[in-house]
C-alpha cells in the first residue's frame, strides 16, 4: 500500500492537471500547480475557502455563484459525480472559464469531493471563432487545463484522480520501463494494461520522428528537466494520431531520478482543424488573386482609353463628351479602389500585410495628403484647414500606409460633410511617445446607435442611399493599418455637430522634422525619348494592344511593335532588337516568366530591359517579378503617369 501511495504521490506532484479536495463545502487541500493556476502564493490561502470565493459573484447564466456551487456539490454527492462548466477568478481579478468534474469519494468514514478543473479559455475562444467566421478558421492550440490543483491526502484519492483524468498518463522507472498506465492511456492507444506494463513507450513509436528527436528528449529528462513537444504516435490498430506530450522527471531526496511521468493529450482534431484553416486561407488568397486579375484586365482598357480621351490634344472633346469621360473615370476609379481595399483588407486579416516601418517625416507626408485632398471631391465646396505646427515629430511607421490612412480620413471628412463645410487638421504629443493626429469635420455627425457599426465591413450607415460614393470597408482597413503600425484609432461624434477621428502613432517624442519643401505637383509630359526608339509590347488581349498603340501614338519618337504570344514576341525581339519590352505575364503559350528566361538566353535579346505587366496586384507577384529580373512591374489597370515614368526610366533618350 505504501508503494502504491508513493507512486500516486509521484504522479500527483508531477501531473499537469489541476485537482482539489472539497470537504464540507470548502477546499481542504491543493497542490502547487493550483497556486500557479490561480496566482496564489501559498496553499494556506485556499484552505477553508468556498468555491464561490474564487469565482465572480454570478455565473454566465445569472445564477449566484455561492448558491449554484452548493447545488453542484450536492448533485455530485447525490449522483456520484457531476461535470459542468464554471467561471473562476484568479487572484489578480481575471475571470476565466473551466470545465469542472466533481467525483464523490468515501474517505475515512465521510464523503469528500475530488475536483478536477480544466481551464477551457482556449477552447471557448476557438469555438467562438469557428461560430463567428465561416470562411476561415483562426485557431490556437486549446491547451489542456493547467496543472494539478489539489493535494490529495491518500493513495486511494490519488489513484481515483489519475483514473478520472482524460489525459493519457504513464509512469516509468529510470530505464523507461512502464510501471503504470491510466485508463485513458488504454482508451486512446487501444492497449490493455497487461500488454503495456514492463514495455517501453517506444511501443507507440510511429517511425515518423527520427533518432535525433528521441535522443534530445532523453537528454533533456535525464538532466532533470521537463520535456514537452508535439509528435505523431501510433495506436495498437496502426492508426496514427497527433499528441502533445509532457515528460517530467521525479527525484528522490538525494536528487536522483526515480521515475518519469508522461502526460499525453490527443490533439489530432486541433491539428486537422488548423490544416483546414490554412487550406482555407490559401484558397482565399488564390480566389482574391484571380478576382483581382479578372477585374483589372477589362479595367485596364476602360481607364486607359478614358485617360487618353481626356488628355488627347489632336481631337479635343466637347464639354458634354468630357462630362461623359469624367463619369467613366470616376466609376472606374471607384471600382479599382474597391478592388484594392478588399485585397488590402484580406492581406491584413490573413497576416500577410508587410509593414516597412521607418523614420517618416510627418510634415512632408501631411502636406502631400492635404494637397491631394484639396483637389479631390469638392462637390460640397468643403475647405480643409491645417492647424498643425510647421514642425511635426518624426513617426515610426510605414510611409505608404501612413499616407493611405491620412488620405482616407481626409476623404471621408470631405465626402460626409455639409455644403461649405470645414475640415480641421490638428495634432498633439501624447504620453508614451505617441503622436495624435486629429481630423475634425462639420458634417451631420454619427448617431450613437451607429457607433458600434463604424469599423465593420460594408457598413455605410445609410450613406449608400445618397450620391456619395464609398466602399464601406475604408474605415475598417484604416483601423487595421493603424493597428498594424503599432497605433490606435478612435473617434468622437455628435449629430448635428460633426465628427472627430484621431489616430495615435509611435513617434520620436519631441524631435521634429520641418517640411522639406519638395513640390509634389508635376505635369504629365507625353515624351520619353529624344531620338527614335522601338517598344515591343507582348499582349494577347487585342483591346490592350489597341490601348498601347493609342498611347504610343501620342508620344514622339517612339515606335510600337506588338506580339500576341510569347513565342512571337521572342522572335520579334530577336529580329527587331527593340529598346524596351513590356511583357504581359499571362500569355496563352507560355507565361511571362518563362519567356523572360528565354530572352535572357539569346545573345541578341539578353541585354534588353523587360517590364512585367499583369493584373495580379498581390504583393508576392511583384516580389517574384523583381527576383526574376524584370526591371519594373506594372499592374493593370496602369496609370498613364506610371507608364510614362517607366518609359522615361528604362529608355535611354
LUMTOR-701400 format. One record per residue (C-alpha): residue in one letter; y, z, x. Coordinates in steps of 0.05 Angstrom, whole numbers, padded with zeros to 5 digits, always signed. Layout:
<pts>
AYZX;...
</pts>
This chain:
<pts>
X+00000+00000+00000;X+00047+00016+00057;X+00033-00051+00089;X+00048-00087+00024;X+00111-00046+00014;X+00135-00064+00084;X+00122-00137+00072;X+00161-00136+00007;X+00216-00097+00041;X+00219-00151+00095;X+00227-00204+00042;X+00279-00162+00005;X+00322-00155+00067;X+00318-00230+00085;X+00319-00262+00016;X+00377-00307-00005;X+00372-00287-00078;X+00415-00233-00109;X+00376-00176-00143;X+00395-00109-00173;X+00362-00050-00209;X+00392-00023-00273;X+00372+00047-00295;X+00403+00079-00356;X+00452+00022-00365;X+00482+00026-00295;X+00466-00003-00226;X+00427+00045-00183;X+00412+00003-00122;X+00437-00060-00088;X+00426-00096-00021;X+00477-00122+00030;X+00474-00192+00001;X+00501-00165-00065;X+00561-00138-00028;X+00574-00207+00002;X+00570-00239-00067;X+00619-00192-00099;X+00662-00177-00039;X+00649-00102-00036;X+00647-00064+00029;X+00591-00015+00014;X+00534-00005-00035;X+00564+00061-00059;X+00616+00020-00097;X+00561-00007-00141;X+00524+00057-00157;X+00531+00084-00228;X+00570+00020-00246;X+00561-00011-00314;X+00554-00088-00312;X+00617-00095-00354;X+00657-00060-00298;X+00647-00121-00253;X+00659-00171-00309;X+00721-00197-00344;X+00739-00159-00408;X+00710-00215-00451;X+00655-00267-00443;X+00667-00341-00459;X+00641-00332-00530;X+00696-00280-00542;X+00648-00220-00542;X+00669-00155-00509;X+00633-00152-00441;X+00613-00079-00449;X+00582-00088-00518;X+00548-00153-00500;X+00519-00125-00435;X+00488-00066-00473;X+00459-00115-00523;X+00429-00159-00468;X+00398-00099-00433;X+00369-00072-00498;X+00340-00141-00514;X+00307-00145-00445;X+00275-00076-00454;X+00251-00095-00524;X+00223-00164-00505;X+00203-00150-00434;X+00254-00199-00404;X+00319-00235-00422;X+00350-00296-00388;X+00423-00314-00404;X+00489-00337-00374;X+00544-00288-00357;X+00614-00285-00326;X+00622-00235-00269;X+00684-00215-00230;X+00689-00206-00154;X+00728-00150-00122;X+00786-00198-00109;X+00790-00215-00183;X+00757-00284-00181;X+00714-00296-00242;X+00650-00337-00233;X+00590-00356-00277;X+00520-00332-00263;X+00451-00340-00292;X+00420-00272-00305;X+00346-00254-00310;X+00332-00183-00335;X+00259-00160-00329;X+00236-00093-00357;X+00191-00058-00307;X+00157+00011-00317;X+00173+00053-00256;X+00159+00127-00244;X+00150+00143-00317;X+00210+00104-00343;X+00233+00033-00354;X+00283+00001-00307;X+00313-00069-00309;X+00301-00114-00249;X+00361-00160-00248;X+00367-00228-00213;X+00436-00261-00212;X+00448-00333-00193;X+00518-00360-00181;X+00519-00425-00222;X+00591-00444-00207;X+00570-00508-00172;X+00521-00526-00227;X+00572-00515-00282;X+00623-00557-00244;X+00572-00612-00235;X+00554-00611-00309;X+00628-00616-00327;X+00637-00676-00281;X+00576-00711-00310;X+00601-00700-00380;X+00672-00719-00366;X+00662-00781-00323;X+00615-00834-00348;X+00623-00886-00292;X+00619-00842-00232;X+00583-00781-00210;X+00622-00735-00166;X+00572-00682-00148;X+00567-00629-00098;X+00506-00590-00078;X+00495-00539-00132;X+00479-00485-00084;X+00429-00434-00104;X+00458-00368-00121;X+00476-00322-00065;X+00434-00271-00032;X+00397-00211-00057;X+00436-00165-00100;X+00400-00101-00106;X+00358-00058-00061;X+00293-00045-00099;X+00262+00023-00089;X+00188+00009-00090;X+00137-00041-00067;X+00120-00057-00139;X+00192-00074-00157;X+00200-00116-00095;X+00135-00152-00110;X+00158-00167-00181;X+00225-00192-00154;X+00190-00242-00108;X+00143-00265-00162;X+00200-00276-00211;X+00240-00319-00162;X+00246-00392-00179;X+00253-00409-00105;X+00191-00425-00063;X+00182-00366-00015;X+00133-00356+00042;X+00125-00304+00097;X+00091-00320+00163;X+00072-00280+00225;X+00108-00294+00291;X+00059-00351+00305;X+00077-00385+00240;X+00012-00368+00203;X+00026-00359+00129;X+00014-00289+00104;X+00045-00292+00035;X+00070-00343-00017;X+00100-00330-00084;X+00080-00365-00150;X+00140-00413-00145;X+00111-00440-00079;X+00046-00457-00115;X+00083-00487-00174;X+00128-00531-00130;X+00076-00553-00080;X+00013-00554-00122;X-00030-00510-00076;X-00070-00448-00095;X-00059-00384-00057;X-00127-00387-00022;X-00112-00457+00003;X-00048-00434+00039;X-00060-00364+00067;X-00076-00369+00141;X-00049-00440+00146;X+00017-00463+00177;X+00077-00490+00138;X+00064-00557+00171;X+00015-00569+00114;X+00077-00592+00076;X+00099-00640+00132;X+00114-00709+00104;X+00118-00741+00173;X+00189-00764+00159;X+00221-00713+00205;X+00210-00724+00279;X+00184-00675+00332;X+00255-00661+00355;X+00273-00636+00285;X+00218-00583+00285;X+00229-00564+00358;X+00302-00549+00343;X+00281-00508+00282;X+00232-00465+00323;X+00282-00458+00380;X+00333-00430+00331;X+00289-00380+00295;X+00253-00357+00358;X+00321-00339+00387;X+00332-00292+00327;X+00380-00337+00289;X+00375-00362+00218;X+00359-00436+00210;X+00377-00476+00148;X+00372-00550+00134;X+00350-00606+00088;X+00284-00641+00096;X+00233-00682+00058;X+00166-00647+00045;X+00101-00669+00014;X+00065-00636-00044;X-00011-00629-00048;X-00015-00692-00091;X+00022-00732-00038;X+00087-00735-00076;X+00149-00729-00033;X+00208-00684-00051;X+00275-00663-00021;X+00282-00590-00003;X+00336-00544+00023;X+00301-00494+00069;X+00327-00429+00100;X+00285-00391+00150;X+00304-00320+00172;X+00270-00282+00228;X+00254-00209+00214;X+00256-00160+00272;X+00229-00090+00282;X+00267-00031+00311;X+00256-00058+00382;X+00287-00125+00365;X+00221-00163+00367;X+00206-00215+00314;X+00150-00192+00268;X+00156-00242+00212;X+00192-00304+00187;X+00215-00311+00115;X+00225-00381+00088;X+00261-00396+00023;X+00258-00466-00003;X+00294-00499-00061;X+00273-00566-00090;X+00338-00608-00091;X+00306-00675-00109;X+00345-00681-00174;X+00410-00669-00138;X+00396-00720-00083;X+00376-00773-00134;X+00439-00759-00175;X+00481-00764-00111;X+00449-00831-00095;X+00463-00855-00166;X+00536-00834-00158;X+00542-00871-00091;X+00509-00933-00121;X+00558-00928-00179;X+00617-00925-00132;X+00591-00986-00093;X+00582-01024-00158;X+00652-01006-00180;X+00682-01028-00113;X+00645-01094-00119;X+00669-01104-00190;X+00741-01089-00171;X+00739-01137-00113;X+00710-01191-00158;X+00761-01177-00213;X+00818-01180-00163;X+00794-01247-00136;X+00784-01278-00205;X+00853-01256-00230;X+00891-01271-00166;X+00865-01342-00158;X+00900-01371-00221;X+00960-01326-00208;X+00969-01359-00141;X+00985-01425-00175;X+01026-01395-00231;X+01070-01353-00186;X+01075-01406-00131;X+01098-01463-00176;X+01146-01417-00214;X+01178-01397-00147;X+01183-01470-00127;X+01215-01489-00193;X+01265-01432-00186;X+01282-01449-00114;X+01279-01525-00118;X+01343-01560-00098;X+01321-01632-00106;X+01312-01626-00182;X+01354-01566-00206;X+01333-01534-00271;X+01375-01527-00333;X+01395-01457-00355;X+01343-01460-00410;X+01289-01481-00361;X+01309-01426-00313;X+01301-01376-00370;X+01230-01402-00382;X+01213-01397-00308;X+01242-01326-00305;X+01196-01306-00362;X+01136-01336-00326;X+01154-01299-00262;X+01166-01234-00299;X+01098-01238-00335;X+01063-01258-00270;X+01095-01201-00231;X+01074-01152-00286;X+01002-01176-00284;X+01000-01174-00208;X+01030-01103-00209;X+00976-01081-00258;X+00921-01111-00214;X+00949-01077-00151;X+00958-01010-00185;X+00887-01010-00214;X+00859-01026-00145;X+00902-00973-00111;X+00881-00921-00163;X+00808-00939-00154;X+00815-00932-00078;X+00847-00864-00084;X+00796-00837-00133;X+00739-00863-00091;X+00768-00830-00029;X+00777-00898+00005;X+00852-00899+00008;X+00874-00896+00081;X+00939-00859+00096;X+00976-00876+00161;X+01013-00810+00170;X+01071-00815+00219;X+01143-00795+00232;X+01184-00831+00178;X+01260-00839+00174;X+01272-00818+00102;X+01345-00841+00104;X+01326-00913+00120;X+01268-00914+00071;X+01311-00885+00015;X+01368-00934+00029;X+01319-00992+00025;X+01290-00967-00040;X+01358-00955-00071;X+01379-01026-00053;X+01316-01055-00084;X+01322-01011-00146;X+01395-01030-00155;X+01374-01103-00161;X+01315-01091-00207;X+01310-01081-00283;X+01383-01073-00303;X+01378-01094-00376;X+01409-01027-00396;X+01464-01031-00343;X+01440-00966-00311;X+01476-00941-00249;X+01439-00907-00192;X+01479-00853-00157;X+01457-00828-00088;X+01476-00754-00080;X+01435-00743-00016;X+01466-00728+00051;X+01478-00782+00103;X+01426-00749+00148;X+01359-00731+00119;X+01298-00697+00151;X+01242-00739+00181;X+01179-00737+00138;X+01106-00734+00160;X+01080-00787+00111;X+01053-00857+00104;X+01115-00902+00105;X+01087-00955+00059;X+01062-00905+00008;X+01127-00865+00010;X+01165-00929-00006;X+01116-00944-00063;X+01125-00874-00092;X+01201-00875-00090;X+01206-00945-00119;X+01161-00926-00177;X+01201-00864-00194;X+01267-00902-00189;X+01239-00959-00231;X+01216-00911-00286;X+01284-00875-00285;X+01319-00941-00298;X+01270-00971-00348;X+01265-00909-00392;X+01340-00895-00392;X+01394-00908-00444;X+01446-00962-00443;X+01499-00949-00389;X+01457-00891-00366;X+01456-00858-00298;X+01402-00842-00246;X+01418-00787-00196;X+01381-00781-00130;X+01385-00715-00092;X+01345-00675-00041;X+01336-00606-00012;X+01295-00570+00040;X+01241-00525+00012;X+01202-00467+00042;X+01142-00485+00084;X+01174-00545+00119;X+01175-00586+00056;X+01230-00632+00031;X+01242-00643-00043;X+01268-00710-00067;X+01293-00707-00139;X+01306-00767-00185;X+01342-00748-00250;X+01355-00796-00307;X+01398-00791-00370;X+01345-00821-00416;X+01316-00796-00480;X+01270-00745-00446;X+01198-00729-00459;X+01176-00684-00517;X+01139-00622-00495;X+01076-00641-00533;X+01071-00703-00489;X+01079-00667-00422;X+01005-00658-00410;X+00993-00733-00421;X+01042-00755-00368;X+00996-00762-00308;X+00937-00790-00347;X+00916-00864-00342;X+00943-00915-00392;X+00988-00863-00427;X+01056-00895-00441;X+01077-00842-00492;X+01099-00893-00544;X+01135-00940-00495;X+01082-00992-00508;X+01117-01004-00575;X+01182-01022-00541;X+01204-01081-00499;X+01198-01040-00435;X+01141-01067-00392;X+01093-01019-00357;X+01020-01009-00338;X+01010-00937-00358;X+00980-00918-00291;X+01041-00918-00246;X+01054-00843-00251;X+00981-00826-00241;X+00978-00869-00179;X+01043-00838-00155;X+01013-00769-00163;X+00950-00788-00125;X+00991-00819-00068;X+01037-00758-00062;X+00978-00710-00061;X+00942-00755-00011;X+01001-00746+00037;X+00997-00670+00031;X+01053-00665-00021;X+01064-00645-00093;X+01097-00678-00153;X+01126-00646-00216;X+01178-00658-00270;X+01225-00625-00320;X+01246-00659-00384;X+01285-00644-00447;X+01290-00691-00507;X+01360-00720-00513;X+01379-00696-00443;X+01334-00734-00394;X+01281-00722-00342;X+01279-00700-00270;X+01219-00720-00227;X+01211-00687-00159;X+01165-00697-00100;X+01154-00646-00044;X+01131-00677+00021;X+01118-00649+00091;X+01180-00654+00136;X+01201-00636+00206;X+01245-00580+00179;X+01319-00586+00192;X+01311-00643+00242;X+01350-00700+00211;X+01348-00774+00223;X+01410-00815+00207;X+01408-00884+00177;X+01390-00938+00227;X+01439-00988+00198;X+01385-01041+00190;X+01403-01093+00138;X+01345-01108+00091;X+01379-01166+00056;X+01352-01233+00080;X+01359-01303+00053;X+01298-01347+00044;X+01300-01402+00097;X+01257-01461+00079;X+01249-01482+00152;X+01197-01462+00204;X+01200-01514+00260;X+01249-01559+00296;X+01201-01616+00311;X+01145-01650+00272;X+01084-01604+00263;X+01019-01610+00224;X+00989-01558+00179;X+00916-01562+00157;X+00901-01528+00091;X+00827-01518+00074;X+00822-01501-00001;X+00771-01521-00054;X+00815-01509-00115;X+00857-01571-00130;X+00916-01535-00161;X+00924-01491-00100;X+00925-01553-00056;X+00979-01583-00101;X+01019-01519-00095;X+01016-01520-00018;X+01036-01594-00019;X+01096-01577-00063;X+01116-01521-00016;X+01109-01563+00047;X+01150-01619+00015;X+01208-01571+00015;X+01201-01555+00090;X+01230-01605+00140;X+01188-01627+00200;X+01122-01601+00170;X+01065-01648+00152;X+01007-01624+00109;X+00935-01648+00111;X+00883-01618+00065;X+00807-01610+00063;X+00766-01589+00003;X+00707-01560+00042;X+00698-01522+00107;X+00657-01578+00136;X+00711-01630+00121;X+00763-01581+00148;X+00728-01573+00215;X+00720-01648+00223;X+00793-01659+00204;X+00816-01605+00253;X+00776-01638+00310;X+00806-01706+00294;X+00879-01688+00277;X+00887-01625+00321;X+00937-01590+00274;X+00985-01537+00299;X+00961-01487+00247;X+00902-01479+00199;X+00905-01440+00134;X+00833-01427+00114;X+00811-01403+00046;X+00755-01351+00054;X+00714-01370-00008;X+00693-01443+00002;X+00634-01478-00031;X+00594-01500+00031;X+00607-01440+00077;X+00654-01381+00078;X+00717-01380+00119;X+00688-01331+00170;X+00631-01379+00188;X+00680-01437+00190;X+00726-01397+00236;X+00669-01384+00285;X+00651-01459+00287;X+00724-01477+00301;X+00725-01429+00360;X+00662-01462+00389;X+00694-01531+00394;X+00739-01546+00453;X+00788-01587+00410;X+00800-01530+00360;X+00786-01464+00395;X+00860-01451+00410;X+00888-01470+00342;X+00913-01408+00305;X+00878-01396+00238;X+00907-01357+00179;X+00859-01328+00128;X+00876-01337+00054;X+00838-01301-00001;X+00845-01270-00069;X+00807-01209-00044;X+00861-01155-00036;X+00813-01099-00016;X+00831-01066+00050;X+00763-01077+00081;X+00771-01153+00072;X+00836-01151+00111;X+00805-01109+00166;X+00745-01157+00171;X+00791-01218+00178;X+00831-01184+00233;X+00768-01164+00270;X+00740-01235+00264;X+00802-01263+00299;X+00846-01292+00244;X+00919-01287+00266;X+00941-01266+00196;X+00913-01250+00127;X+00949-01275+00065;X+00930-01250-00004;X+00932-01294-00066;X+00979-01298-00101;X+01023-01302-00039;X+01098-01292-00039;X+01137-01352-00014;X+01175-01309+00036;X+01109-01282+00063;X+01081-01352+00073;X+01144-01376+00109;X+01143-01313+00152;X+01071-01331+00174;X+01091-01403+00187;X+01150-01381+00229;X+01106-01332+00267;X+01048-01379+00281;X+01081-01447+00291;X+01119-01454+00355;X+01184-01491+00338;
</pts>
